[in-house]
Structure formats: C-alpha cells, structure tokens
Amino acid sequence: MGKFNICCGTSALVIAALSSALTASAETPWNLKLSGRLLYDYTQADADTADFEIDDTELRSARLAVSGKTDAMDFKVELETDEGGEIIATDAYADFSQKGTSWKIRVGQFKTPNSLEEQTSGRFTTFAERAEFTDAFEFDRRVGIAAHTKGKDWTFMAGAFGGDLNDTPSEEGFALAARGTYTPIHTDAMLVHLGASVRYREIGDRQSNLRYRQRPFAHLPGRMISTGSIAESDTLIGLEAAVLRGPFWASLEYADVRSDLAAGGTGNFTGSGFETGYFFGGERTYKDAKFDRPKVHHPVTERGLGALSVSVAYDTLDLTDAGVDGGAMSTALIGLSWYPTSKTRVGLSIFQSDANLGTSTSGLDPAFADAVRAGVSDDTVTGATLRLQADF
C-alpha cells in the first residue's frame, strides 16, 4: 500500500472537536464528570542465568480525566503521569452522533480497535499487566478518526490513524484498524463473547523501522527479547473469545502479525493469551465488548468483607521467523486480588517468564543484552508484582 498521510488534517480536527466540546454554549446541557485513578506497584524478580535482579516500587499510573455529553456529542480528555513525572495526554477525543442512525464518529486520540484485553481498562484487567503480545505488537493510542456502532449483541468500529498526539503524529506513519464483536449468548446467567480485529501499519518517512520486543511480564524490568528494528509495515489479525458465568470467567486471544521486512521478505510473528478465574463474593462484568468494573456483593463500606478473585493465565510470544531471531517467551501467571470495594483493589501477580533470548540485543535490558553476548540461549525470570489500586 502506498503512503497515506492521515495526520495532515487530523490534529486540526482533534483541536477543533475538543475546542467545540469545551467551549460550547452556556445553554448546552452538559453532564460533566471528573474521574481519576492511581496504580502503584511493587515488584521483586530475578533471573536464573542473567545478572538480573529487581526489588523496587513504581507509580505505574496516575490519571485525571474530564468527560461530558449531550444528545449530539460526548467527549473525554484524560491526562496521565507516572514515575518519571512527565504529563501526557492519553484519551482526548469527541464522539459525534449521527441523526437517524446508530453510528457515531470519533475524532481525536484513542486506542486503535484491537484486542479484548487491550480495550478493557487497566482498572479492570485481571493481572498487573496485559498479555505480552499486546505490548510486543504495540497496541496503542493514536490520533485518528473512526466510525463505530453497536446493536444488542454486536459492536463494530473502524478507523484511520496517524501517530501519538504527544509526539509528532504527522511523522509517525499511519494505521488502519477495525474490530467486530458478537455475543451469541447474552443472558443473565451466561455470556459468550466472540471477536476479531485487524490492523495495518506503515512507518513514516522519518520514523525508524517497526520492532517487536517484550519484558518478563512486569513493567519495571527492561526488555528480555527483541527483534530489533526490522519492518517497514505490518498487518495484524486478532481473534478473541470469552465466557462469563456467574463468578467464573475465561478468555482466550490469538494474534498473528505479518511483517514486510526492510531486508526483504515477510516475517510471521505470533502471540496468544489465556486466562481463567473465579470470584468469591463478587463477579466480573461485561459492557460494550469489553470487561467492565467488577461487582462486589458485600463491600467493606457496607460492613462486608469485599470480594476475592483467584486466577491463572498463560501467555506466549514468538518473534522468530524468516531469518529474524528475536527469541520467544512464555509466561505462566497466578493471580490473587482482594476488592474492598468495586473501586479499590490489592492485587498480587506471581509470574514465571521462560524465554529463548534469540540473537538480537537491540533495546534489551543490559543484563539480558550481556547474556545474549555471552552466548546464553535460554533464561527464566521468576517474580511477583503487588498492585495497590484506586479510582473514582
């Protein structure tokens, strides 16, 4: 596909849309809402072979958002900071309703429509981090425009995107993405979710080639495996399924990426994630094609004990193909979370990441880069992340 400059007018559209939202007439019946979140982590982990050990804390995320809506439009603007102290925009978009139809047009910065777990808010995911392929294949927020709609048992969104609003979106290539979901069973007793998504990306003239890499689960360590910068464009196809039945849930995702390599040829890289769990004193919920805020039947604010969830998960990532030896990784997880209320959580994620380190040292944590140079082919990182979480 040839170059497609989406960003030339998109940044202006973002500013115009948000300006319209924030400077609307005083007679406009805005329903304004202020919200926020705080995620704080403690991680302890070490490697079997590499000189790697971590015992540290991190302000994973602190966000503050304002949103509002009328019959014709709704908007959201959210700012985030982390351990580094830099303030960035995460979501910054407006949705415009189309009269006589169920379609809406979204303009601004928001996530490309890919992956059930990626669309689920980080407040409501099971573990401290999402499945490893979501980070390795760079599911992210971009400046763009998208059309979306939904029915009783289905949803659909498709859009065109430039780069990140916080960088130089007009110089970061472009992406096209779409996602559709269907719930063949959607009753009070049981829900079954099926979905598929696609994304095409192409780099900009001043952008480095695409690369795929991943940490050993936790956010604090550096990367453990990496392909280095290898691709000029790629196409991703994702499949997803989930079931919720009372306090039980399970989900499964698979992602396949075909990369047009700068050196010639096509590389095929894959990832998957499976998780299942059970709530005591509560249940997981679902809304608009993603997991939503959990129910806590007896919160501590009502003299209850809150809710407890236990879960297990297994992720895989393969970054080796067509002469690219980016390594491979599999991560086994055990999770335990206590929810005093539906808006507070203490979560423990115990993990073991087993990796074939590959041959690339590009962008790796220094300990794993040194291990690759020393000829170490395989390594294992075992650890745990404790998360304290609250939102309003």
N, C-alpha and C positions, 0 to 999 in steps of 0.2 A: 504493500500500500504506500502511495506517495505521501509526502509531507502534508499535514493538515493542521494549520495554525488556528487552534481554537481559542487561544488566550488573548488574541488581539483585542476582542471586544468584551471578553468575559469579565475581566477585572472591573471594567467600567460598569458592566451590568450588576456586579456584586455591590459596588458602591451605590449605584442608583437604587437598587432594590432595598438595601438596608437603610439608606437615607430616607426613602419613601416610608419605610416601616417606622422609623424612629421620629420622623417629623410630620406625621400625619395630623390632620385637623384635630383640634381640641374636641370636636363633637364626635370623633370616631370612638366607638365603644370598645376600647382596648381592654383585654383581660390579661393584664401583665402578671408575670410570675418570676420571682427570683429563686434560683436554686444553686446548689453547690455540692462539692464532695471533697473528701480528704482521704487519701490512701497512704498508709505508712507501713513500710516493710522492714523486717529483719531477716537476713539470710546468712546461713552458715553452710559452707560446702567445701569439698576438697576433691582432688583428682587422684586416681590410683598411681599414675606414672608421671605426668607433667608436674612441674613445680608450681602447683596452683592450690591456693587455699584462700578462702574468703570468710570473714566474720565481721559483718558490717550492717548498718541501717541505711535506709534511704526514704526520703519523701518521694514516693512514687508518683503522686499526682495531687495537685490541689487546684480545683476549678471553681469558677464562679460564672453563672450564666443568667441572662435575662431573656425571657421569651414572651410573646404576646400573640393575640389572634383576634380576628374579626370574622365576619361571614365570608369575606372575599380573600383574606390573606392571613397567614401566620408566619412568625419569624422566630429565630433563635440566634443569639450571639453569645459565645462562650469563650472565656479566656482561661489559660492554664499556666501554672508554673510547677517546677519540680526542684530537685536537689540543687540543680545548677543556678536557680534563681531567675532564669530567663522567662519572660512572659510572652506567650504566643497565643494566637487565635486557633481554636480547634474548629468547632462548628460556627459558621457565620453565613446563614442563608435565609431566604424567604420563600415560602410556598404560596403560589397564586392559584386559586380555584378557578375552574373554567365553567361558566354558566351552562346549565343544561346537561352536563356530563359529570362523571365521577373522576375525571382526570385533573391532576394538579401539575403545575410547572414549578420546579425548584431551581433557584438560581443562587449561587454563592459557593461557599466551601463546605463540603460534606464528604462522607465516605462513599467511595465507589460501591455499587450494589453487588457485593460478593460475600459469600460465606455466612452461614447461620451464626457461628460463634463471633465473627467479626462484627456483624450487625448488632449482636447483643451487647448492651452496655457493659463496660468493665465493672460496674457495680454489681452486675447480676451473673457474671461468669462463674463457673464452679471453682476454678483454681486461681492462684495469684497471676498467672499468665495464660494466654490463649494457646491453642495447639501450635506447635513450632512452625508448621508450614505457613500460617497466616503472617508471621513476621518475615520468614525467609522469602516469600513471594511478594512481599511489600504491599499488602492491603493497607490502604491509607486514605487520608483526606486530600482532596484536590479541588481546585476552583473549576466549576463546571455548571452545566445546565442539564436538567433531566426531567422527563415526564414520568409520572407514576400514578397508579390507580389500584383499586382493590375491590373485591367482592366479598361475599360472605365466607367463602372457603378458598380464596386465592388472592395473590398480590402480584404486581409486576412493576418494575422500574427499569428504565434505560436512559443512558445519558452520554454526553461527551465532556471530557475533562482536559484541563491543562495541568499545571503543577501546583505546588503548595503555595497558599496565599502568603505564608511567612517567608518565602524565599523569592525566587524570580520566576513566577509561573509561566511567563511567556517564553522562557528559555529552557523549560524542563520537558519538552516534548508534549505528547498528548496521550490520552487513553480513551477508549470506548468500552463501555461496560453495561451489562444488563443482567437482571435476576428475576426469576419467576418462581413462585411457590404455590403449593396446593395442599389442602388438608382433607384427604378423602374421608377421614373420621374426625369429627369435631363435636363431641358430646360432653355433658357434664362429667361423665365417668372416664372418658379417654380421648386423647388427641393424637393423631398421627400427622406428621409434617413431612412433606417431600419438597425438594427444591433443586434448582440448577442455576448456574450463573456462568457468564463468560466475560472475559476482559482481553482487550488488545492494547498493548502499549508500544510506543515508538519514542526513541530518545530525540532530544532537540539537538540543534547544530552545535551548541556549546556545552552539552551535557556528556558526562562520562558514560561509558557503556553500562548496561544493566548488570547487576551481580546478585548472587543469592548466597546468604550466609545465615548462621544461627548460633545462639548462645546455648549453653547447657541449662535449659529451662529458665532459671532466674534472670532478672533484669540486671543485677549488679555485675556479674562477670562479663568479660568481653566475649567475642565470638569464638566458637570452638571449631567450626567448619566453614569453608567459604570457597566459592568458585573463582573469586576474583572478578574483575570487570570483563565480561565476555560477550554480551549480546547487544545488538542494535535494536531489536524489537522482540516481543514475545506474545504468545496467545495462551491464555489460561482457560481451562474448563473445570468447573467445580460442581460436585454433586453432594447433596446433603439429605439427611433423614433424621427424624427424631420421634420419640414417643413419650407421652406423659400419661400416667395412670395413677391417680391419687398421689401418694407420696413418692412414687417411683418415677424415674426418668432415665432415658438413654438417648444418645445422639451419635451419629456417625457422619464423617465428612471425608471426601477424597478430592484432591486437586492434581491436575495434570497440566504442566507447562511445556509448551514447545517454543524453543528459543532460536531465533535466527542469529547464529554466531558470527561475530566480527571476522573470525578467521575462516569462515565458510562452513556450510553445512548446518544441520539442525540438531540441537541438543534437547533431550526429553528428560525432564526432572519431575518428580512426583512427591506428594506428601499426603498424609492421612491422619485422622484423629478420631478416637473412640472414647466415650466416657459413659459411665452409668453411676447412678447414686440413689439414695433413699433418704427421705426426710422423716425425722421424729418430731412431732409437734408442729408440723408445717408442711408446705408443698411448694414445688416450683410452679411458676405460671408462664403463660404464653400470650403474646399480643402482637398483632401486625407482623407476623412472620419472623418473630424472634422471641427469645426468652425474656421474661419481664420480672418485675420485683417479686421476690418470694413472699408467700403468705406465712405469717407466724400466728398460730392459733391462740397462744397464750403468752403475749409479750410481758416483759418484766414490768413495764409501765402499768400493767393491769394485774400485778402481783402473780404473774406466771413465771415459768422457767425459760421462756423463749423457745426457739427451735434448734435442733441439731441435725446436720446433714453429714452423711458419710459417702464417699465417692471413690471411684478408681478410674484411671484413664491410661491410654496407651497411644503415643504419637509416633509417626515415622516420617523420615525425610531422606530422600535420595537425590544427591547433587552430582552424580557421576554418570556421564554418557558422552558419546561422540568425541572422545579424546579429552574431555574435561573431567578432571579428578578432584571434585570439590568435597568428596567424602560423603558419609551417610550417618544418620543419627536415629536412634530410637530412645524414647523416654517413657518410663513407667512411673505412674503417679498414684499416691494415696492422699485423699483429702479429708479433712475434718473441719467443719465450720459450725460455730455457735452464733445464732442470731438473737441477741437480746430483744430486738425489735426488727421490723422489716427494713429499717433504715440504718441499722448498725450491725457490725459483723466482726468476729475474731476468727480468722481462718488460718489453718495450717496445711501447707502443701509439701509433702515429702516426695522427693524425686530421685530417680537414678537415670542419668543420660549416658548411654553407651554409644560411642562414635568410632567410625573409621575416619581418621583425620584427613585422608586424602593427601595431596601433594602441594596444594596452594597455601601460602602463608598470608595472602592479601587480607588485611583488615582483621586479623586474628588477635585475640588476647595474647600478649607477649609470651606467657607461659606455654600456650599451645603452639605458637609460631616456633618457639625454641624446640619443642618436642618434635614437630614436623622436620625441622632441620637436622635433628639428631637421629632421624630415621624411625621414630616411633610411629607405628601404623594404627594402633588402636588405643583408646583410653576410656575411662569411665569416671564420671563426676557424680558423687552422691551428696545430697544435702537436703535442706528444708528451708522454706520461707514462711515466716509468720506475718500475717497481714492484719492491721487494725484499720477499720473502715467505718466511715460515717458519711451520710449525705442528708440533704434537706431539700 
